[in-house]
């Protein structure tokens, strides 16, 4: 672990993907929890008759059609820029578990 990459010490270069993985894993976990909560609220509201899921589906389809390709493009760019190293994968796992 001696040497440097463009003047940056090797441990710093190795730590960057790990830290990014921690952040992404944590954000994925929070987004998943919020999504599950919203799903439960929607199911309860549908059961009680406050909303009709048939009226929600066209709106969701419009959102996916409008923002889906943009989101997938940004995900592809992100994974093209960030090298998938073992540090990033370990960081994702630890960040998701925290």
RABEL-V952401 format. One record per pair of residues at least 24 apart in sequence whose ideal C-beta (glycine too) atoms are under 8 Angstrom apart, sorted by the first residue. I is the first residue (numbers start at 0). J is the second residue. If there is no record, write none. Layout:
i = {I:I}
j = {J:J}
//
This chain:
i = {13:13:14:15:16:16:16:16:16:16:17:17:17:17:18:19:19:19:20:20:20:20:20:20:20:20:20:21:21:21:21:21:22:22:23:23:23:24:24:24:24:24:24:24:24:25:25:25:26:27:27:27:28:28:28:28}
j = {84:86:86:86:81:82:84:86:87:90:86:87:89:90:90:81:87:90:86:87:88:89:90:91:92:93:94:90:91:93:94:97:90:94:90:91:94:90:91:92:93:94:95:96:97:94:95:97:94:91:94:95:94:95:96:97}
//
